Amino acid sequence: MLPRVCAPAQPLEVEVPRVAEEVPQLGEEAIGYMAQPKDSDVLTPALRAAGTHGVFGIGLCRFTQAMTPFSSLNEWLSLIHSLTMANTGRHRTLHELNCLPRFKKATTMSQHDLVNVIAAGDAAINAENFDAIVTFYADDATLVIEPGRCVTGHAAIRNAFIAIAEHFNHTLRVSQEEVLVLEGAGTALVLAKTRVRATLKRGEPYDVLRRPTYVFRKEQHGEWRCTIDNSYGTELLSARA
């Protein structure tokens, strides 16, 4: 986790946009947020404390060696100095620069192909179409049945869903209330809020909101296959204790 750099305390604090638009050659990857005092000049203490990381207003920016075209920190500071002095003859505050950031956002519900893939998988589960269910999984996929119990492979996953349907008295209904997709290197991590409803064999209603984590792999022809189906998310950590 990157270190946070705080400006000197002042009575009034506001969030101020960073300077990415005026210094695009520094790179555009913004990570996190930081409140800065209104009308304060935080460049000098922030840059001194940040070293090879820079703080511009609320955007905490990470620059890799390949992204940064400067031979030394002094060259970088010189550019920042010229930007803040431009047209005014004095240092301009980050509040005055008022430039909008560019953020790399995770993909939310309805914006990613995987949202439709997951919805189709849920429909297959609700319809107890077990042959269709396994097509959403990679050949070597792992399904978490419950904390402490996992199965791997199409045959085992199919049998697990047959047992799950029986456990929920063939009334299982699964739907996604919220989905967040983080994609990189041909892999996607899906964080979700999943509503699981059913009527148990004794007639008791079952209604649970889970926070699962799914991992998908993009196959050769562009289709997504689930490699890890963990409908319990981080509950596995407490179950292990």
C-alpha positions in Angstrom: 0.0 0.0 0.0 1.4 3.4 -0.9 2.2 5.8 1.9 -0.1 8.7 2.5 1.3 12.2 2.6 -0.6 14.7 4.6 -0.5 18.5 4.2 -0.1 20.7 7.3 -3.4 20.9 9.3 -5.6 24.0 8.6 -9.1 24.8 9.7 -11.0 24.2 6.4 -10.4 21.2 4.3 -11.8 20.4 0.9 -11.1 17.9 -1.8 -9.2 19.4 -4.7 -8.6 17.8 -8.2 -5.1 16.8 -9.1 -2.9 18.2 -11.9 -3.0 15.2 -14.3 -4.3 17.2 -17.2 -1.5 19.7 -17.1 1.3 17.1 -16.7 0.1 14.1 -18.7 3.7 12.9 -19.2 3.9 12.0 -15.6 1.4 9.2 -16.1 -2.3 9.0 -15.4 -2.8 6.1 -12.9 -4.6 7.5 -9.9 -4.8 5.6 -6.7 -6.8 6.6 -3.6 -7.9 10.0 -2.4 -6.6 12.6 0.0 -8.2 15.8 1.4 -6.1 18.9 1.1 -6.6 22.3 2.8 -8.3 24.9 0.7 -6.0 27.6 -0.8 -2.8 26.0 0.6 0.4 25.3 -1.3 1.1 21.6 -0.6 3.4 20.9 -3.5 6.7 21.4 -1.6 6.0 19.3 1.5 4.1 16.7 -0.5 6.8 16.2 -3.1 9.6 16.2 -0.5 7.8 13.5 1.5 6.7 11.5 -1.5 10.1 10.9 -3.0 9.4 8.9 -6.2 5.7 9.1 -5.7 3.8 12.4 -6.2 0.8 13.8 -4.6 -1.4 16.2 -6.6 -4.4 17.4 -4.8 -6.7 14.4 -4.0 -5.1 12.1 -6.5 -2.2 9.9 -5.2 -0.3 9.0 -8.4 2.1 6.1 -8.9 4.8 6.5 -11.5 6.8 3.5 -12.7 10.3 3.9 -14.1 9.0 3.2 -17.6 6.3 5.8 -17.3 8.4 8.7 -16.0 10.6 10.4 -18.6 12.6 12.5 -16.1 16.3 11.8 -15.4 16.1 13.1 -11.9 13.7 14.3 -9.2 15.0 17.8 -9.6 13.9 17.9 -13.3 10.5 16.8 -12.2 10.3 19.4 -9.5 11.4 22.1 -12.0 8.4 21.2 -14.2 6.0 21.4 -11.3 7.5 24.7 -10.3 7.0 26.2 -13.8 3.4 25.0 -13.9 2.5 26.6 -10.6 4.2 29.9 -11.5 2.8 30.1 -15.0 1.1 33.4 -15.9 0.9 34.6 -12.3 4.5 35.3 -11.2 3.7 33.5 -7.9 3.0 29.9 -6.8 -0.5 28.9 -7.7 -2.3 26.5 -5.3 -3.7 23.2 -6.4 -7.1 24.6 -5.7 -6.5 27.3 -8.3 -5.2 24.9 -10.9 -8.5 23.1 -10.8 -7.8 20.4 -13.3 -10.0 17.3 -13.6 -8.4 13.8 -13.0 -8.4 10.8 -15.3 -9.3 7.7 -13.3 -9.1 4.1 -14.3 -12.4 2.7 -13.0 -13.5 -0.8 -12.3 -16.4 -1.9 -14.5 -19.8 -2.0 -12.7 -23.1 -3.7 -13.4 -24.4 -3.6 -16.9 -21.1 -2.4 -18.3 -19.2 -5.7 -18.8 -19.8 -8.8 -20.8 -19.4 -10.9 -17.7 -22.6 -9.4 -16.2 -24.6 -11.1 -18.9 -22.6 -14.3 -18.6 -23.3 -14.5 -14.8 -27.0 -13.7 -15.3 -27.2 -16.6 -17.9 -25.5 -18.8 -15.4 -27.9 -17.8 -12.6 -30.8 -18.6 -15.0 -29.4 -22.1 -15.7 -29.1 -22.7 -11.9 -32.6 -21.5 -11.2 -33.9 -23.8 -14.0 -31.8 -26.7 -12.8 -30.3 -27.1 -16.3 -27.2 -28.9 -15.1 -25.8 -29.5 -18.5 -25.9 -25.8 -19.3 -24.5 -24.9 -15.9 -21.2 -26.7 -16.4 -20.6 -24.9 -19.8 -20.0 -21.7 -17.8 -17.0 -23.3 -16.0 -13.5 -24.1 -17.2 -12.6 -27.8 -17.3 -10.3 -27.4 -14.3 -12.6 -24.9 -12.4 -13.1 -25.1 -8.6 -16.5 -24.6 -7.0 -16.8 -23.8 -3.2 -19.8 -25.8 -2.1 -19.6 -24.5 1.5 -16.7 -23.4 3.7 -14.2 -26.2 3.9 -15.7 -28.1 0.9 -14.6 -27.6 -2.7 -14.9 -29.7 -5.9 -13.0 -29.4 -9.2 -13.9 -30.4 -12.7 -17.1 -30.5 -14.8 -18.4 -33.8 -13.5 -17.9 -32.9 -9.8 -19.4 -29.5 -10.3 -22.5 -31.0 -12.1 -23.0 -33.5 -9.3 -22.6 -30.7 -6.7 -25.4 -28.6 -8.3 -27.7 -31.6 -8.3 -27.1 -32.0 -4.6 -27.6 -28.3 -4.0 -30.9 -28.3 -5.8 -32.0 -31.2 -3.7 -30.9 -29.5 -0.5 -33.0 -26.4 -1.3 -36.0 -28.6 -2.2 -35.8 -27.5 -5.9 -36.8 -23.9 -5.0 -33.4 -22.2 -5.3 -33.4 -18.8 -6.9 -30.2 -16.9 -7.4 -29.8 -13.3 -8.6 -27.1 -10.6 -8.5 -27.9 -7.3 -6.8 -24.6 -5.7 -7.5 -21.5 -6.7 -9.6 -18.0 -5.2 -9.9 -15.6 -6.5 -12.5 -11.8 -6.0 -12.3 -10.1 -7.3 -15.5 -6.5 -7.7 -16.3 -4.1 -10.1 -18.2 -7.0 -12.2 -19.6 -8.4 -12.7 -16.1 -11.3 -11.1 -14.3 -12.1 -10.9 -10.6 -15.8 -10.4 -9.9 -17.1 -9.1 -6.6 -20.8 -9.3 -6.1 -23.8 -9.0 -3.9 -25.8 -12.1 -4.5 -29.4 -12.8 -3.3 -30.1 -16.5 -2.6 -33.7 -17.4 -1.9 -35.4 -20.8 -1.4 -37.9 -22.7 0.6 -36.3 -25.4 2.7 -37.8 -28.9 3.1 -39.5 -28.1 6.4 -41.1 -25.1 4.8 -38.8 -22.5 6.3 -38.0 -19.6 4.0 -34.3 -19.1 3.1 -33.2 -15.6 2.1 -29.5 -14.7 2.3 -27.4 -11.9 0.8 -23.9 -13.2 0.0 -20.8 -11.4 -1.1 -19.1 -13.8 -3.4 -15.9 -13.6 -5.3 -15.6 -15.2 -8.8 -12.6 -15.6 -11.0 -13.0 -15.8 -14.8 -10.5 -16.6 -17.5 -10.9 -15.3 -21.1 -10.5 -18.3 -23.5 -8.9 -18.4 -26.9 -12.0 -17.3 -28.8 -12.9 -14.5 -26.3 -15.5 -16.4 -24.3 -15.3 -16.2 -20.5 -15.1 -19.3 -18.3 -15.3 -19.4 -14.5 -12.2 -20.9 -12.9 -13.1 -20.2 -9.2 -16.7 -20.0 -8.0 -16.6 -18.9 -4.3 -20.1 -17.8 -3.3 -19.0 -17.3 0.3 -16.4 -14.7 -0.4 -14.3 -13.7 2.6 -16.5 -15.7 4.9 -14.0 -18.5 4.2 -11.5 -16.7 6.4 -13.7 -16.7 9.5 -14.8 -20.3 8.9 -11.2 -21.4 8.9 -10.5 -20.0 12.4 
